[in-house]
Amino acid sequence: MATLNSKLLKLRKKHRFSQSEIAENIGVSQNSYCKWEAGKSKPNINNLQKIAVFFDVDVPYLLEDSKNGDNETDPNSLINIQVSKELLEKALQNQKNIVKMSEMQLDFLKELTN
């Protein structure tokens, strides 16, 4: 089964980068990247996005555990992607926070103009 850490290793080797080159380009320590590739820890969402941009793949491709190993689906052609309930809840909460901040800014601007 292809997991995040195995995909990181495969992508790095495919593009012939060292761990330190990738770490430097995405702004993390080589030790952190090494732990992700070894499966000892996982990158946060911001670093996942940086990795996806660096390798020109989708974040869902990185997160999806594929069962077909080396014959994985092309990362840019994923159609049915399942997102965890926890991730959806976090995204919804972030959107609520954005709306709340926008409302606060609007109230502040109204106060300034009165």
Secondary structure by P-SEA (a helix, b strand, c coil): cccaaaaaaaaaaaacccaaaaaaaacccaaaaaaaaaccccccaaaaaaaaaaaccccccccccccccccccccccccbbbbcaaaaaaaaaaaaaaaaaaaaaaaaaaaaac
